[in-house]
């Protein structure tokens, strides 16, 4: 059975890993990644399309001139994308977040195992926790970088707006506001770092205690050791 200190430390790390897992599920499930307003010039008027969307679905509505509003529509992101670049980028972000989800799940399993037992394999201990938490944080960071790239470089919001209302003409300007589904990914990275720090302190304390126990024998005079 593990010591009380080990159980406490790994249970704390397990809690942070579970929180990370839940937040990734929320990020994938919600559509508040981006709120955009894309303005187009029409024949006799200007049109503004307001969008709120995530990785899978979103809503859009159209405003003509001084506030005349077309009814709100729900759309599927993949169905509105025609550019292979934007579509492949969205797919890549989803795959990366799924990998992050799996990494978080494995990290939760490793911390739970160490909280209730003493695994013999080295990789099942702190090394495994470091590895999976690091991968989860890296995957999440990559997703956070790719999404703005898809917005700014590939014109994701503009393409989705055109998919919602096919009569749109020349784009004038666009405004983007990142939603909570995007920003809470920073919390995932923070939780992964917290897990690593907790296990590092436990591992460092265990190593220091082990060296203290070995110290008296190593420093003892040779005649005493022989005796």
HUSULPE-V401261 format. One record per residue. PHI is phi in radians with two decimals (999 if undefined). BURIAL is I if it has 9 or more other C-alpha atoms within 8 Angstrom, else O. D_LAST is the distance of its C-alpha to the last C-alpha in whole Angstrom. Layout:
phi-><PHI,PHI>
burial-><BURIAL,BURIAL>
d_last-><D_LAST,D_LAST>
This chain:
phi-><999,-1.25,-1.19,-1.10,-1.12,-1.11,-1.06,-1.13,-1.14,-1.26,-1.15,-1.13,-1.14,-1.07,-1.09,-1.15,-1.19,-1.13,-1.05,-1.07,-1.05,-1.11,-1.16,-1.11,-1.07,-1.11,-1.04,-1.24,-1.47,-1.58,-1.99,-1.76,-1.36,-2.52,-2.08,-2.21,-2.16,-1.98,-1.83,-2.15,-1.67,-1.75,-1.17,-2.10,-2.74,-1.85,-2.19,-2.03,-1.89,-1.79,-2.18,-2.33,-2.65,-2.16,-1.50,-2.01,-2.57,-2.96,-2.24,-2.47,-2.52,-2.04,-2.09,-1.94,0.91,-1.63,1.84,-1.16,-1.89,-1.53,-0.97,-1.19,-2.15,-1.83,-2.40,-1.70,-1.00,-1.08,-1.26,-1.56,-1.71,-1.97,-1.34,-1.03,-1.15,-1.14,-1.17,-1.16,-1.18,-1.08,-1.07,-1.09,-1.11,-1.10,-1.07,-1.11,-1.22,-1.14,-1.10,-1.10,-1.10,-1.15,-1.09,-1.14,-1.14,-1.14,-1.09,-1.10,-1.12,-1.16,-1.17,-1.14,-1.05,-1.26,-1.27,-2.00,-2.66,-2.07,-1.13,-1.34,-1.24,-1.07,-1.18,-1.37,-1.61,-0.98,-1.03,-1.13,-1.12,-1.01,-1.10,-1.24,-1.18,-1.11,-1.10,-1.06,-1.12,-1.17,-1.05,-1.12,-1.10,-1.08,-1.09,-1.16,-1.42,-1.18,-1.12,-1.08,-1.06,-1.16,-1.28,-1.40,-1.53,-1.75,1.13,-1.04,-1.11,-1.11,-1.15,-1.16,-1.10,-1.17,-1.22,-1.29,-2.28,-1.27,-1.48,-1.17,-2.00,-1.48,-1.32,-1.69,-2.78,-2.53,-2.18,-2.22,-2.30,-1.35,-1.56,-1.17,-1.09,-1.43,-1.26,-1.25,-1.14,-1.09,-1.17,-1.07,-1.07,-1.06,-1.15,-1.13,-1.12,-1.07,-1.05,-1.12,-1.12,-1.04,-1.21,-1.11,-1.09,-1.13,-1.12,-1.17,-1.14,-1.16,-1.15,-1.10,-1.13,-1.13,-1.18,-1.13,-1.22,-1.42,-0.99,-1.01,-1.26,-1.18,-1.58,-1.24,-1.04,-1.10,-1.17,-1.23,-1.10,-1.15,-1.15>
burial-><O,I,O,O,O,I,I,I,I,I,I,I,I,I,I,I,I,I,I,I,I,O,I,I,I,I,I,I,O,I,I,I,I,I,I,I,I,I,I,I,I,I,O,O,O,I,I,I,I,I,I,I,I,I,I,I,I,I,I,I,I,I,I,I,O,O,O,O,O,O,O,O,O,O,I,I,I,O,O,I,I,O,O,O,O,I,I,O,I,I,O,O,I,I,O,I,I,O,I,I,I,O,I,I,I,I,I,I,I,I,I,I,I,I,I,I,O,O,I,O,O,I,O,I,I,I,I,I,I,I,O,I,I,I,I,I,I,O,I,I,I,I,I,I,O,I,I,O,I,I,I,O,O,I,I,I,I,I,I,I,I,I,I,I,O,O,O,I,O,O,I,O,O,I,O,O,O,I,I,O,I,I,I,I,I,O,I,I,I,O,I,I,I,I,I,I,O,I,I,I,O,I,I,O,O,O,O,O,O,O,O,O,O,O,O,O,O,O,O,O,O,O,O,O,O,O,O>
d_last-><35,35,34,37,36,37,40,41,41,42,45,46,46,48,51,51,51,54,56,56,57,60,61,61,63,66,66,67,69,71,74,73,72,75,78,81,84,86,90,92,96,98,102,103,100,97,94,91,88,85,82,79,77,74,72,75,78,79,83,85,89,91,93,97,98,98,96,98,95,95,93,89,88,84,83,80,79,78,82,83,81,83,81,78,76,76,76,73,71,72,70,67,67,67,64,62,62,62,58,57,58,56,53,53,53,50,48,49,48,45,44,45,43,40,41,41,38,35,37,35,37,36,40,40,38,39,40,43,44,44,46,48,49,49,52,54,54,55,58,59,59,61,64,64,65,67,69,71,71,73,75,76,76,78,80,79,81,84,84,83,86,88,87,88,91,93,96,94,95,93,90,90,87,84,82,78,76,73,72,69,68,67,66,63,62,60,59,57,55,54,53,51,49,48,47,45,44,43,40,39,38,36,34,33,32,30,29,28,26,24,23,22,20,18,18,15,13,15,15,11,10,9,6,5,5,4,0>
